[in-house]
Every structure is written in structure tokens, then in C-alpha cells.
Amino acid sequence: MTSFEKLSTLRLVPVITLTDPTKAAPLASALCEGGLPCAEVTFRVPRAAEAIREMVSARPDMLVGAGTVLTPAQADEAKAAGASFIVAPGLNPDVVRYCQGIDIPIIPGVCTPSDIEAALALGLTAVKFFPAEAAGGVAMIKAMSAPYTSMRFMPTGGINEQNMGIYLAQKSVFACGGSWMVAAELLAANDFAAITRLTKQAVALIRSEK
């Protein structure tokens, strides 16, 4: 099963900004125990690659990706750390082509029809819709899906337990990215039990939407 197929099955990707890589292993276990063996670790902080490496080492069965990847160098760093996929906030053709060249799936961010056309020209069939709520939400996805029927979306940005189901109900949406179950305050408090609890609630919500 490809990374894209796994994401499509899981339907929710926890988006994590982790400043302390020593928390990566217990966080990975908390997510897996909650029924969501997946994570997007953002490169917004300096030691993201180390956190990815720790997660992959602790839970080899987990699908771990790198987010906020802006350069080919970061893509190299993410792949070397064990990332299975790359996510970017925007669509940089050079970064997309580079990831394609090193054989790691990339899901770049889009928020306009022109972005989607650029993605199609690069041979992509899956993109991140970002920032989802700020860029028009479900209504915008519906509007863009009409002419671009082959493109599938992973909305991220403002997704929470209240609106996730509305997004997942769209045929063009294969997964959502969200951070409420891995909020910064929970990580700061080492409250991995709460992360597991919130993850279980999210998984139950996904199942109820099917």
C-alpha cells in the first residue's frame, strides 16, 4: 500500500510541531494507541528531522511524514530521517520535481485553480488545500473540484473535531490535517494520555462519518 493509499484509509493526519525530539517516541505511541498510526512532523522547528527519526525508530509500523518542507535540502533531510511522505504549504515546482526525483511522495499546498493547474502539469493527483478555513473552506473545495475532477485534496488549517466531518464528506477529500489532538499545551505538559484520548475520539468520529 502506498503512502497516499494509507493516508486515504486513515483519513486524518496529526500535524505536529515538536521542539523537543525526546517527546517523539512517547507521542508516537500515544497516537498509535489512539488508533491513528500517522503523523506529519513540521519543519518549522530546527530538530524536526531528529523527531521524525525517533518516531520511526520507536514505531516502525507508523506512517511518518515531514511537513512545511520548503527546500530540496529539507526534503533530503526528511527522507534520510525516515519520512515516508512530504507535505509543503505551497506549490514550489522545483521542490516537487526534486521529491519526484528522489522517489518520495509529495503533497504540496494549493488554494487557487491556478495552483491546481500547476499541480496537474507536474503529474500530481493529490494536494493539500491550505489554509483551508481561511481560503474558503468546504465551499471553495466544492467549487474547485467541479472543473478538476481528478484532483484530490487534504484540507489543513483550521480543521477541528467540529468541522472535520463536513470536509471528509466531500468526495474529493481523501484526508484532513489537524493538530487539536497534538496541541502544543498537551505536548508541553507531557500529557500523552490526553493525546491518546483525543485521538480515539477523532478516530471514532471518522468511523461514524462513513
N, C-alpha and C positions, 0 to 999 in steps of 0.2 A: 504494500500500500504506500503510495506517495505521501509526501508531507501535506500536499493540498487535500488529498482524499482523507487523511487523518483529521485535518482541521475541519473539513466538511462534516465529518462524523461527530466530532466533539462539540462543534457549534459555538464555543466560547473560548476566547484566548485571554488569559490573565496577562495584563500589561504591567510589567514590574520595573520600577526604578529602585535599584538596590545599591546603596552606598557602601554597605558592609558585606563583602563576599562570604564571611563566616556564617551569615544567616541563610546562605543559598541552599545548603543541604537540608536543614530543617524546614525551610519554606517549600522545597520540592516535595518532601514527604507530606507536608500539610495539604498541598494541592492534590497529590495522588490519593491520599486517604479521603479527601473530599470528593473523589471521583472525577477529577479533571487533571489528567497527566499531561499537562501542556503549560508552556509559559513563553512569553515574549519579553526578553530582558533588554531594556533600552540602553543604548549607548549614550545617554545623556550624562552619565557619570563616568569617572575615569577607570574604574575597575570592573566594568561590565563584562569583559571577556573572562576575567577570573571567576565572576559569579556564574557565568554560563558553564565554565569548566567544572566548577564544584557541583552544579546541578546535574550535569550529565554523568559525572563520576558517581554521585550518590544514587541517582535513579536512571540507569541506562535505558529503562523502558519508557522514559518520559520524552515527549516531543518538545525540544527547547529551541527557540529561535532568537534572533537578535533584532531588536527594533531601533528606530531612529538612526539607521545606518545611512551616512551621508557621503561616504567616500569609498573608493576601491580598497584603500588601506584598511578601513574598518571592516569591510566585507572579508578580507583576508584574515583579519584578527578573529572575527566571529567564527569563520569556518575552522580555523586552527583550534579554536576553543571547543569545538564540537557542535556548533549550531547546525540545525537541520534546515533552517529557512531564514530568509532575510526579510525584514519589513522596513520600509522607508516612509517618511512623512510626505514626500513629494515624488515627482517622477523626473529623475535625472537620467537621461538616455545613456550617458557614459557609465553610470553605476549599474544600470540594468544590464547593459551589454557585458560588463565585466563579470557580474554574477552569473550570467548565462555562460560565459567563457570558462568559469571555474566550476560549473555544474552545481550551483546551489540555487534553489528556487527563490525568487524574489517577488514580493508583493509591494509594489510602490503605491504611494498615495495619489489620489486624484480627487478633484472636486468640480470639474467642468467637463463639458462634452469634448473640448479640445484636448484635455488631458487623456480622455478615453481613446480618442483617435490616435494620439501618440503611443499609448499603450498597445493598441491593436497593431500599429505599424511595427512594434517591437516583438510581435508574436505572443503577447500576453493575453491570458483569458481570465485572470483574477487580479483584482486591485483592491487597495484599501481606500475606503471613502472617508476622507479626513479633512477638516474636523467635522464629524458627522452632524451633530446638532447645530453647530454654528453655520454650517454650509447648506442648511435647508432640510436636514433630517430625512425622514421616510418619503416625504413629498418629492424631494429632489431625486432620491434614488428611483422612485417610480417614473419620474419624468425622463431621466437619463436612460433607464432600462428600455424604454419604448423603442428608440431607434437602434440601440446597441444590445440586441437580444443575446449575443454570445458572451457578453461580459458578466462576470460575477463579482460581487462586492463583499468586502469585510468592513462594515462601518465601525469607526473608532473615534472617540472624542465625545464625551457627554453621555455615553451609554451606561445605563444602570439597571437595577433589578425592576424598576417601574416601566421602562420603555424597551427593554431588550426584546420582549416577546413581539412587539409591533414590528421591529426590524426583522427578526427571524421569520416572521410570517410572509415576508416578501420572497418570491421565487428566485429572485436574482441575488439574494443574500445567502452566502454559504456559511458565514460565521460572523460573530461580533467580537470586538476587542473591548475589554473593560478592566477597570482597576479597583472597583469598590471592594472586592474580596481580598485584595492585597494592598489596602490603603497604607500610606506612609506611617500613620499613627499606630497601626497594628504591628508593622514591622519594627518600629522604634521601641514598642513595648514588648517585643518578642512574644506577642500573643498569637502563637501558631494554632492554638485551639480555636480561637475565633475565626482564623482564616479557613480552617477545615470546616467549621460550622457554616460560614457564609458560602463556601464553595459547594457544600452539599445542598444548600438552599437553591443556589443558582442552577445546579445540575437537575434538581427536582423540577424547577421552573421550566427548564428546556424540555424535559420529558413531557411535562403537562401540555406544552405547546404543540407537540407532534400529533 
